[in-house]
Amino acid sequence: MAEKIKNIAYKFGISYMQEGKRFTSVCLFCASEAGNFYLTPEHKKYKNVYNCIKC
């Protein structure tokens, strides 16, 4: 079940790279460079979330 966010990213053609327990990509909203947009399948209380530290 924790793989849902990665499946959604795949269906929308979002390429990502693994960075520890989360994955990083180019932001879909502000187009900031890779390393600012995070996909988090599972980490403590958070599951299947995304976050951009620029926007």
mmCIF file of the N, C-alpha and C atoms, coordinates in Angstrom:
data_MODEL
# 
_entry.id   MODEL 
# 
loop_
_atom_site.group_PDB 
_atom_site.id 
_atom_site.type_symbol 
_atom_site.label_atom_id 
_atom_site.label_alt_id 
_atom_site.label_comp_id 
_atom_site.label_asym_id 
_atom_site.label_entity_id 
_atom_site.label_seq_id 
_atom_site.pdbx_PDB_ins_code 
_atom_site.Cartn_x 
_atom_site.Cartn_y 
_atom_site.Cartn_z 
_atom_site.occupancy 
_atom_site.B_iso_or_equiv 
_atom_site.pdbx_formal_charge 
_atom_site.auth_seq_id 
_atom_site.auth_comp_id 
_atom_site.auth_asym_id 
_atom_site.auth_atom_id 
_atom_site.pdbx_PDB_model_num 
ATOM 1   N N  . MET A 1 1  ? 0.810  -1.194 0.000   1.00 0.00 ? 1  MET A N  1 
ATOM 2   C CA . MET A 1 1  ? 0.000  0.000  0.000   1.00 0.00 ? 1  MET A CA 1 
ATOM 3   C C  . MET A 1 1  ? 0.857  1.263  0.000   1.00 0.00 ? 1  MET A C  1 
ATOM 4   N N  . ALA A 1 2  ? 2.031  1.206  0.571   1.00 0.00 ? 2  ALA A N  1 
ATOM 5   C CA . ALA A 1 2  ? 2.899  2.381  0.651   1.00 0.00 ? 2  ALA A CA 1 
ATOM 6   C C  . ALA A 1 2  ? 3.456  2.786  -0.708  1.00 0.00 ? 2  ALA A C  1 
ATOM 7   N N  . GLU A 1 3  ? 3.278  1.975  -1.702  1.00 0.00 ? 3  GLU A N  1 
ATOM 8   C CA . GLU A 1 3  ? 3.806  2.267  -3.027  1.00 0.00 ? 3  GLU A CA 1 
ATOM 9   C C  . GLU A 1 3  ? 2.840  3.093  -3.875  1.00 0.00 ? 3  GLU A C  1 
ATOM 10  N N  . LYS A 1 4  ? 1.690  3.489  -3.361  1.00 0.00 ? 4  LYS A N  1 
ATOM 11  C CA . LYS A 1 4  ? 0.704  4.202  -4.158  1.00 0.00 ? 4  LYS A CA 1 
ATOM 12  C C  . LYS A 1 4  ? 1.237  5.478  -4.789  1.00 0.00 ? 4  LYS A C  1 
ATOM 13  N N  . ILE A 1 5  ? 1.961  6.305  -4.054  1.00 0.00 ? 5  ILE A N  1 
ATOM 14  C CA . ILE A 1 5  ? 2.443  7.578  -4.579  1.00 0.00 ? 5  ILE A CA 1 
ATOM 15  C C  . ILE A 1 5  ? 3.393  7.348  -5.750  1.00 0.00 ? 5  ILE A C  1 
ATOM 16  N N  . LYS A 1 6  ? 4.181  6.288  -5.698  1.00 0.00 ? 6  LYS A N  1 
ATOM 17  C CA . LYS A 1 6  ? 5.078  5.972  -6.815  1.00 0.00 ? 6  LYS A CA 1 
ATOM 18  C C  . LYS A 1 6  ? 4.295  5.488  -8.026  1.00 0.00 ? 6  LYS A C  1 
ATOM 19  N N  . ASN A 1 7  ? 3.226  4.746  -7.821  1.00 0.00 ? 7  ASN A N  1 
ATOM 20  C CA . ASN A 1 7  ? 2.391  4.293  -8.931  1.00 0.00 ? 7  ASN A CA 1 
ATOM 21  C C  . ASN A 1 7  ? 1.719  5.471  -9.615  1.00 0.00 ? 7  ASN A C  1 
ATOM 22  N N  . ILE A 1 8  ? 1.234  6.422  -8.851  1.00 0.00 ? 8  ILE A N  1 
ATOM 23  C CA . ILE A 1 8  ? 0.604  7.614  -9.415  1.00 0.00 ? 8  ILE A CA 1 
ATOM 24  C C  . ILE A 1 8  ? 1.626  8.418  -10.205 1.00 0.00 ? 8  ILE A C  1 
ATOM 25  N N  . ALA A 1 9  ? 2.828  8.587  -9.659  1.00 0.00 ? 9  ALA A N  1 
ATOM 26  C CA . ALA A 1 9  ? 3.886  9.302  -10.366 1.00 0.00 ? 9  ALA A CA 1 
ATOM 27  C C  . ALA A 1 9  ? 4.199  8.614  -11.693 1.00 0.00 ? 9  ALA A C  1 
ATOM 28  N N  . TYR A 1 10 ? 4.284  7.314  -11.684 1.00 0.00 ? 10 TYR A N  1 
ATOM 29  C CA . TYR A 1 10 ? 4.549  6.558  -12.908 1.00 0.00 ? 10 TYR A CA 1 
ATOM 30  C C  . TYR A 1 10 ? 3.453  6.781  -13.947 1.00 0.00 ? 10 TYR A C  1 
ATOM 31  N N  . LYS A 1 11 ? 2.192  6.734  -13.530 1.00 0.00 ? 11 LYS A N  1 
ATOM 32  C CA . LYS A 1 11 ? 1.069  6.913  -14.460 1.00 0.00 ? 11 LYS A CA 1 
ATOM 33  C C  . LYS A 1 11 ? 1.060  8.300  -15.094 1.00 0.00 ? 11 LYS A C  1 
ATOM 34  N N  . PHE A 1 12 ? 1.566  9.305  -14.377 1.00 0.00 ? 12 PHE A N  1 
ATOM 35  C CA . PHE A 1 12 ? 1.616  10.663 -14.910 1.00 0.00 ? 12 PHE A CA 1 
ATOM 36  C C  . PHE A 1 12 ? 2.941  10.990 -15.578 1.00 0.00 ? 12 PHE A C  1 
ATOM 37  N N  . GLY A 1 13 ? 3.803  10.005 -15.704 1.00 0.00 ? 13 GLY A N  1 
ATOM 38  C CA . GLY A 1 13 ? 5.075  10.196 -16.405 1.00 0.00 ? 13 GLY A CA 1 
ATOM 39  C C  . GLY A 1 13 ? 6.105  10.983 -15.619 1.00 0.00 ? 13 GLY A C  1 
ATOM 40  N N  . ILE A 1 14 ? 5.987  10.984 -14.304 1.00 0.00 ? 14 ILE A N  1 
ATOM 41  C CA . ILE A 1 14 ? 6.938  11.696 -13.452 1.00 0.00 ? 14 ILE A CA 1 
ATOM 42  C C  . ILE A 1 14 ? 8.127  10.789 -13.177 1.00 0.00 ? 14 ILE A C  1 
ATOM 43  N N  . SER A 1 15 ? 9.295  11.235 -13.588 1.00 0.00 ? 15 SER A N  1 
ATOM 44  C CA . SER A 1 15 ? 10.497 10.456 -13.289 1.00 0.00 ? 15 SER A CA 1 
ATOM 45  C C  . SER A 1 15 ? 11.060 10.943 -11.961 1.00 0.00 ? 15 SER A C  1 
ATOM 46  N N  . TYR A 1 16 ? 11.596 10.042 -11.180 1.00 0.00 ? 16 TYR A N  1 
ATOM 47  C CA . TYR A 1 16 ? 12.089 10.367 -9.852  1.00 0.00 ? 16 TYR A CA 1 
ATOM 48  C C  . TYR A 1 16 ? 13.320 9.543  -9.536  1.00 0.00 ? 16 TYR A C  1 
ATOM 49  N N  . MET A 1 17 ? 14.093 10.024 -8.572  1.00 0.00 ? 17 MET A N  1 
ATOM 50  C CA . MET A 1 17 ? 15.287 9.331  -8.117  1.00 0.00 ? 17 MET A CA 1 
ATOM 51  C C  . MET A 1 17 ? 15.156 9.086  -6.619  1.00 0.00 ? 17 MET A C  1 
ATOM 52  N N  . GLN A 1 18 ? 15.666 7.964  -6.168  1.00 0.00 ? 18 GLN A N  1 
ATOM 53  C CA . GLN A 1 18 ? 15.588 7.646  -4.743  1.00 0.00 ? 18 GLN A CA 1 
ATOM 54  C C  . GLN A 1 18 ? 16.600 8.460  -3.964  1.00 0.00 ? 18 GLN A C  1 
ATOM 55  N N  . GLU A 1 19 ? 16.154 8.967  -2.825  1.00 0.00 ? 19 GLU A N  1 
ATOM 56  C CA . GLU A 1 19 ? 17.010 9.709  -1.906  1.00 0.00 ? 19 GLU A CA 1 
ATOM 57  C C  . GLU A 1 19 ? 16.664 9.244  -0.494  1.00 0.00 ? 19 GLU A C  1 
ATOM 58  N N  . GLY A 1 20 ? 17.316 8.219  -0.045  1.00 0.00 ? 20 GLY A N  1 
ATOM 59  C CA . GLY A 1 20 ? 16.986 7.632  1.253   1.00 0.00 ? 20 GLY A CA 1 
ATOM 60  C C  . GLY A 1 20 ? 15.650 6.921  1.193   1.00 0.00 ? 20 GLY A C  1 
ATOM 61  N N  . LYS A 1 21 ? 14.726 7.268  2.107   1.00 0.00 ? 21 LYS A N  1 
ATOM 62  C CA . LYS A 1 21 ? 13.409 6.632  2.129   1.00 0.00 ? 21 LYS A CA 1 
ATOM 63  C C  . LYS A 1 21 ? 12.388 7.380  1.285   1.00 0.00 ? 21 LYS A C  1 
ATOM 64  N N  . ARG A 1 22 ? 12.789 8.483  0.680   1.00 0.00 ? 22 ARG A N  1 
ATOM 65  C CA . ARG A 1 22 ? 11.868 9.229  -0.170  1.00 0.00 ? 22 ARG A CA 1 
ATOM 66  C C  . ARG A 1 22 ? 12.474 9.383  -1.553  1.00 0.00 ? 22 ARG A C  1 
ATOM 67  N N  . PHE A 1 23 ? 11.708 9.983  -2.443  1.00 0.00 ? 23 PHE A N  1 
ATOM 68  C CA . PHE A 1 23 ? 12.115 10.123 -3.831  1.00 0.00 ? 23 PHE A CA 1 
ATOM 69  C C  . PHE A 1 23 ? 12.017 11.586 -4.226  1.00 0.00 ? 23 PHE A C  1 
ATOM 70  N N  . THR A 1 24 ? 12.883 12.032 -5.112  1.00 0.00 ? 24 THR A N  1 
ATOM 71  C CA . THR A 1 24 ? 12.921 13.419 -5.520  1.00 0.00 ? 24 THR A CA 1 
ATOM 72  C C  . THR A 1 24 ? 12.685 13.544 -7.023  1.00 0.00 ? 24 THR A C  1 
ATOM 73  N N  . SER A 1 25 ? 12.097 14.662 -7.419  1.00 0.00 ? 25 SER A N  1 
ATOM 74  C CA . SER A 1 25 ? 11.752 14.890 -8.814  1.00 0.00 ? 25 SER A CA 1 
ATOM 75  C C  . SER A 1 25 ? 11.668 16.383 -9.074  1.00 0.00 ? 25 SER A C  1 
ATOM 76  N N  . VAL A 1 26 ? 11.462 16.752 -10.345 1.00 0.00 ? 26 VAL A N  1 
ATOM 77  C CA . VAL A 1 26 ? 11.172 18.141 -10.711 1.00 0.00 ? 26 VAL A CA 1 
ATOM 78  C C  . VAL A 1 26 ? 9.726  18.424 -10.311 1.00 0.00 ? 26 VAL A C  1 
ATOM 79  N N  . CYS A 1 27 ? 9.473  19.582 -9.728  1.00 0.00 ? 27 CYS A N  1 
ATOM 80  C CA . CYS A 1 27 ? 8.127  19.934 -9.263  1.00 0.00 ? 27 CYS A CA 1 
ATOM 81  C C  . CYS A 1 27 ? 7.186  20.152 -10.441 1.00 0.00 ? 27 CYS A C  1 
ATOM 82  N N  . LEU A 1 28 ? 6.003  19.581 -10.364 1.00 0.00 ? 28 LEU A N  1 
ATOM 83  C CA . LEU A 1 28 ? 4.993  19.725 -11.411 1.00 0.00 ? 28 LEU A CA 1 
ATOM 84  C C  . LEU A 1 28 ? 4.350  21.100 -11.410 1.00 0.00 ? 28 LEU A C  1 
ATOM 85  N N  . PHE A 1 29 ? 4.402  21.790 -10.296 1.00 0.00 ? 29 PHE A N  1 
ATOM 86  C CA . PHE A 1 29 ? 3.696  23.052 -10.142 1.00 0.00 ? 29 PHE A CA 1 
ATOM 87  C C  . PHE A 1 29 ? 4.569  24.268 -10.440 1.00 0.00 ? 29 PHE A C  1 
ATOM 88  N N  . CYS A 1 30 ? 5.776  24.299 -9.892  1.00 0.00 ? 30 CYS A N  1 
ATOM 89  C CA . CYS A 1 30 ? 6.648  25.464 -10.099 1.00 0.00 ? 30 CYS A CA 1 
ATOM 90  C C  . CYS A 1 30 ? 7.853  25.152 -10.988 1.00 0.00 ? 30 CYS A C  1 
ATOM 91  N N  . ALA A 1 31 ? 7.994  23.913 -11.410 1.00 0.00 ? 31 ALA A N  1 
ATOM 92  C CA . ALA A 1 31 ? 9.080  23.457 -12.292 1.00 0.00 ? 31 ALA A CA 1 
ATOM 93  C C  . ALA A 1 31 ? 10.471 23.676 -11.694 1.00 0.00 ? 31 ALA A C  1 
ATOM 94  N N  . SER A 1 32 ? 10.567 23.696 -10.378 1.00 0.00 ? 32 SER A N  1 
ATOM 95  C CA . SER A 1 32 ? 11.885 23.822 -9.751  1.00 0.00 ? 32 SER A CA 1 
ATOM 96  C C  . SER A 1 32 ? 12.694 22.559 -10.025 1.00 0.00 ? 32 SER A C  1 
ATOM 97  N N  . GLU A 1 33 ? 13.969 22.677 -9.890  1.00 0.00 ? 33 GLU A N  1 
ATOM 98  C CA . GLU A 1 33 ? 14.865 21.576 -10.218 1.00 0.00 ? 33 GLU A CA 1 
ATOM 99  C C  . GLU A 1 33 ? 14.664 20.371 -9.308  1.00 0.00 ? 33 GLU A C  1 
ATOM 100 N N  . ALA A 1 34 ? 15.145 19.244 -9.770  1.00 0.00 ? 34 ALA A N  1 
ATOM 101 C CA . ALA A 1 34 ? 15.072 18.018 -8.964  1.00 0.00 ? 34 ALA A CA 1 
ATOM 102 C C  . ALA A 1 34 ? 15.798 18.249 -7.648  1.00 0.00 ? 34 ALA A C  1 
ATOM 103 N N  . GLY A 1 35 ? 15.247 17.708 -6.607  1.00 0.00 ? 35 GLY A N  1 
ATOM 104 C CA . GLY A 1 35 ? 15.816 17.888 -5.281  1.00 0.00 ? 35 GLY A CA 1 
ATOM 105 C C  . GLY A 1 35 ? 14.951 18.783 -4.412  1.00 0.00 ? 35 GLY A C  1 
ATOM 106 N N  . ASN A 1 36 ? 13.941 19.408 -5.013  1.00 0.00 ? 36 ASN A N  1 
ATOM 107 C CA . ASN A 1 36 ? 13.030 20.264 -4.262  1.00 0.00 ? 36 ASN A CA 1 
ATOM 108 C C  . ASN A 1 36 ? 11.640 19.646 -4.099  1.00 0.00 ? 36 ASN A C  1 
ATOM 109 N N  . PHE A 1 37 ? 11.290 18.718 -4.960  1.00 0.00 ? 37 PHE A N  1 
ATOM 110 C CA . PHE A 1 37 ? 9.984  18.061 -4.930  1.00 0.00 ? 37 PHE A CA 1 
ATOM 111 C C  . PHE A 1 37 ? 10.181 16.642 -4.418  1.00 0.00 ? 37 PHE A C  1 
ATOM 112 N N  . TYR A 1 38 ? 9.496  16.311 -3.329  1.00 0.00 ? 38 TYR A N  1 
ATOM 113 C CA . TYR A 1 38 ? 9.670  15.005 -2.701  1.00 0.00 ? 38 TYR A CA 1 
ATOM 114 C C  . TYR A 1 38 ? 8.402  14.166 -2.755  1.00 0.00 ? 38 TYR A C  1 
ATOM 115 N N  . LEU A 1 39 ? 8.571  12.895 -3.045  1.00 0.00 ? 39 LEU A N  1 
ATOM 116 C CA . LEU A 1 39 ? 7.508  11.893 -2.944  1.00 0.00 ? 39 LEU A CA 1 
ATOM 117 C C  . LEU A 1 39 ? 7.891  11.006 -1.764  1.00 0.00 ? 39 LEU A C  1 
ATOM 118 N N  . THR A 1 40 ? 6.986  10.838 -0.824  1.00 0.00 ? 40 THR A N  1 
ATOM 119 C CA . THR A 1 40 ? 7.278  10.047 0.367   1.00 0.00 ? 40 THR A CA 1 
ATOM 120 C C  . THR A 1 40 ? 6.281  8.899  0.471   1.00 0.00 ? 40 THR A C  1 
ATOM 121 N N  . PRO A 1 41 ? 6.696  7.667  0.098   1.00 0.00 ? 41 PRO A N  1 
ATOM 122 C CA . PRO A 1 41 ? 5.796  6.522  0.204   1.00 0.00 ? 41 PRO A CA 1 
ATOM 123 C C  . PRO A 1 41 ? 5.405  6.223  1.653   1.00 0.00 ? 41 PRO A C  1 
ATOM 124 N N  . GLU A 1 42 ? 6.378  6.262  2.570   1.00 0.00 ? 42 GLU A N  1 
ATOM 125 C CA . GLU A 1 42 ? 6.075  5.973  3.970   1.00 0.00 ? 42 GLU A CA 1 
ATOM 126 C C  . GLU A 1 42 ? 7.229  6.434  4.846   1.00 0.00 ? 42 GLU A C  1 
ATOM 127 N N  . HIS A 1 43 ? 6.898  7.222  5.856   1.00 0.00 ? 43 HIS A N  1 
ATOM 128 C CA . HIS A 1 43 ? 7.898  7.677  6.818   1.00 0.00 ? 43 HIS A CA 1 
ATOM 129 C C  . HIS A 1 43 ? 7.179  8.036  8.111   1.00 0.00 ? 43 HIS A C  1 
ATOM 130 N N  . LYS A 1 44 ? 7.356  7.231  9.114   1.00 0.00 ? 44 LYS A N  1 
ATOM 131 C CA . LYS A 1 44 ? 6.696  7.395  10.416  1.00 0.00 ? 44 LYS A CA 1 
ATOM 132 C C  . LYS A 1 44 ? 5.194  7.559  10.230  1.00 0.00 ? 44 LYS A C  1 
ATOM 133 N N  . LYS A 1 45 ? 4.627  8.725  10.548  1.00 0.00 ? 45 LYS A N  1 
ATOM 134 C CA . LYS A 1 45 ? 3.173  8.894  10.450  1.00 0.00 ? 45 LYS A CA 1 
ATOM 135 C C  . LYS A 1 45 ? 2.709  9.334  9.072   1.00 0.00 ? 45 LYS A C  1 
ATOM 136 N N  . TYR A 1 46 ? 3.622  9.685  8.158   1.00 0.00 ? 46 TYR A N  1 
ATOM 137 C CA . TYR A 1 46 ? 3.259  10.149 6.822   1.00 0.00 ? 46 TYR A CA 1 
ATOM 138 C C  . TYR A 1 46 ? 3.313  9.015  5.818   1.00 0.00 ? 46 TYR A C  1 
ATOM 139 N N  . LYS A 1 47 ? 2.291  8.925  4.971   1.00 0.00 ? 47 LYS A N  1 
ATOM 140 C CA . LYS A 1 47 ? 2.258  7.905  3.930   1.00 0.00 ? 47 LYS A CA 1 
ATOM 141 C C  . LYS A 1 47 ? 1.677  8.502  2.659   1.00 0.00 ? 47 LYS A C  1 
ATOM 142 N N  . ASN A 1 48 ? 2.324  8.230  1.538   1.00 0.00 ? 48 ASN A N  1 
ATOM 143 C CA . ASN A 1 48 ? 1.839  8.634  0.211   1.00 0.00 ? 48 ASN A CA 1 
ATOM 144 C C  . ASN A 1 48 ? 1.595  10.137 0.120   1.00 0.00 ? 48 ASN A C  1 
ATOM 145 N N  . VAL A 1 49 ? 2.640  10.925 0.426   1.00 0.00 ? 49 VAL A N  1 
ATOM 146 C CA . VAL A 1 49 ? 2.531  12.373 0.353   1.00 0.00 ? 49 VAL A CA 1 
ATOM 147 C C  . VAL A 1 49 ? 3.592  12.936 -0.582  1.00 0.00 ? 49 VAL A C  1 
ATOM 148 N N  . TYR A 1 50 ? 3.352  14.162 -1.048  1.00 0.00 ? 50 TYR A N  1 
ATOM 149 C CA . TYR A 1 50 ? 4.333  14.874 -1.829  1.00 0.00 ? 50 TYR A CA 1 
ATOM 150 C C  . TYR A 1 50 ? 4.507  16.267 -1.251  1.00 0.00 ? 50 TYR A C  1 
ATOM 151 N N  . ASN A 1 51 ? 5.658  16.876 -1.514  1.00 0.00 ? 51 ASN A N  1 
ATOM 152 C CA . ASN A 1 51 ? 5.943  18.204 -0.986  1.00 0.00 ? 51 ASN A CA 1 
ATOM 153 C C  . ASN A 1 51 ? 7.011  18.864 -1.849  1.00 0.00 ? 51 ASN A C  1 
ATOM 154 N N  . CYS A 1 52 ? 6.808  20.152 -2.139  1.00 0.00 ? 52 CYS A N  1 
ATOM 155 C CA . CYS A 1 52 ? 7.819  20.938 -2.820  1.00 0.00 ? 52 CYS A CA 1 
ATOM 156 C C  . CYS A 1 52 ? 8.295  21.997 -1.837  1.00 0.00 ? 52 CYS A C  1 
ATOM 157 N N  . ILE A 1 53 ? 9.606  22.066 -1.618  1.00 0.00 ? 53 ILE A N  1 
ATOM 158 C CA . ILE A 1 53 ? 10.111 23.029 -0.663  1.00 0.00 ? 53 ILE A CA 1 
ATOM 159 C C  . ILE A 1 53 ? 10.252 24.426 -1.268  1.00 0.00 ? 53 ILE A C  1 
ATOM 160 N N  . LYS A 1 54 ? 10.042 24.574 -2.575  1.00 0.00 ? 54 LYS A N  1 
ATOM 161 C CA . LYS A 1 54 ? 10.082 25.881 -3.231  1.00 0.00 ? 54 LYS A CA 1 
ATOM 162 C C  . LYS A 1 54 ? 8.720  26.540 -3.303  1.00 0.00 ? 54 LYS A C  1 
ATOM 163 N N  . CYS A 1 55 ? 7.680  25.764 -3.569  1.00 0.00 ? 55 CYS A N  1 
ATOM 164 C CA . CYS A 1 55 ? 6.344  26.377 -3.682  1.00 0.00 ? 55 CYS A CA 1 
ATOM 165 C C  . CYS A 1 55 ? 5.451  25.886 -2.572  1.00 0.00 ? 55 CYS A C  1 
# 
